[in-house]
């Protein structure tokens, strides 16, 4: 299962912190070893010097370890805290390449969304155009059929036998009805 970007970042931060802790422990061990070697050297020098002076004066020299004052302890604690905060800050620092890659990914995602939306809108427009065109074609076919019926009726109406059988009022009514119908057709279909 591939890791997400957040999980990768988190893992990298934890790895950095772990490496920093290991380095810090190594430094502490090295400083302790250096202190021990210095103390051994001092004690050896003092024992040599004390043996020589004991031979001369027969007195013992007592070596006192320098005791840390409260202020020095406080300063060391502050320095340790500062190191820890610096280590955390370094661990949280993000490289420019990571930022660049993230921004590129975001731009690609935005472009994909944009393209998807454009395609969706195009498809909707095509569907809408097809519906409108089909409706107009259907309406045109209906109008053509009606025109054919009207032409056939007009031919019948124009025949002498039909005109002779129809009264003047009926003729006027049909004529008005046809004019209104033609006007409606012209208004709707241009």
N, C-alpha and C positions, 0 to 999 in steps of 0.2 A: 504494500500500500504506500504510494508516494506521499511524502510529507508536504504540508502546505507551507506557504511562505512564512507565516507566523511561527509555525513549529520549527522551521529551519533557523529562523532568527533566534528563537529561544534556545535551541540546541547550541548554536554558535556562541551565544552569550554564556551559557553554562560551561562550555568547553574553555572559553577564555578565562572565566573565573577559576576553573579548576587548574588551568596552567599557571595562573598567577599565584594561586595558593601553594602549588608545588614549588614554584620559584621562591616564594617567601619562606617556606619551610627550609629549603636548601640554604638560603641566605642566613637564616637563624642558626642552622646547624654549623655552617661555616664560621659565623661570628662566635658561636660558643666554642668551637674548636680553637679558633684563634685566641680567644680569651684564656682557655685552658692552657694552651702552649705558652702564652705570655706569663700566666701565673706560675707554670712550672719553671720557666726560665728565671723569673724573679725569685722564686723560692730557691732554685739552685744557686743563683748568684748570692742570695742572702746566706744560704748555708755555707757556701765557700767563704764569703766575707766574714760570717759569724765564726766559722772555724778558725780563720786566720786571726780575727780579733780576739777570740776566746783564748787562743794561744798567747796572744800578747797581753790581754787584760783579764782574761778569765771571766768575761761577762757575756751574758746571753742577750742577743738582740731579738726582740719580738717584732715580727712583721704584722702590721695591721692592714687589713683589707680596707681600701677606701670605701666608706659607706656613702651611699647615694642620699643626697638630701631630698626633701619633699619636692622642691622645685625641679630638680633633675628628673625625678620620677614622673612628675606632671608633664614635663617637656617630652619625655619619652612616650608617654601615653598619647599626647597630642600628635607626635610624629607618627606613631603607629596608626592612629585614626586617619591621619592625612594620607598615609600610604594606602590604607584600605579604600578610602574614597577615590583616590587617584586610580587604583586598580579597577574599581567599579566603573569609573568614568571611561577608562580605556576600553573596558569590556562593552560598554554601551555605545561606544563610538561606531558610527557606520561609515564604511568606505564610500567614496564618491562613485565607484563603479557599481556598488549595490544600489545606491540611490538612482543612478542613471538607468540601471536595468529595471528597477521598479517603475520608474516613470515611463520607460519604453513599453513595458507590459500594460500599464494603465492606458497609454495612448492607443495601443493596439486593441485593447478591449473596447475603448470608446469608439474607435473606427468600426469595429465589428458591429457594435450596437447600432451605430449610425447607418451602416450599410444594410443591416437587417430591417431597420425601420423604413429606409428608403424603398427596399424591395417590397415590403409589406404595403406601403402606400401605393407603389406602382401597380401591384396586383389588384388592390382595391379599386384604383382608377380604371384599370382595364375591365374589371367586372362591371363597374358602373357604366362605362362606355358601352359595353356589350349589351347590358340591360336596356339602356336608353335607345341604342340603335335598333335592337329587336322590337322595342315598343313602337318606335317610329315606323319601322318596316311593317309591323302588324297594322298600325293605324293607316298607313298608306294603302295596304292591301284592302282594308275595310272600306276606305274612301273610294278606291278603284271599283270595288264591287258595287258600292252604293251609286257611284257615277254610272256604271253600266246599267243598273236597274233604272236609274233616272232617265238615262238615254232611251232605254226601251220603253219606259212609260211616256216619255216625251214623243217618241215615234208613234206610240199608240194614241196619245192625246192629239197629235197633229193630224192623225188620220181623219178623214171627213166623216166617217160613220160615228166615230167616238165623239167628235165635236157636236155632231147633230144630236146625239143622245144626252149630252150633258147640259145642265142648265147654266145660266150665266153666273149665278152665285157660287156654284161648286167650282167653276173655272177660276173665279177670283180667289176663292179660299185656297185652292191648290197653288195658284200662282204666288200668293203671299207666303204660304208655307215653304215653297221652294226658294223664294228669295231669302227668307230668314235662315233656312238651312245652308244655302250657299254663303251667306254672310258669316255664319258661324264657322263654316269650313275655312273660309278665307282668313278669319281672325285667328283661328287656332293653328293652321298649317301654312299660313303666309301665302 
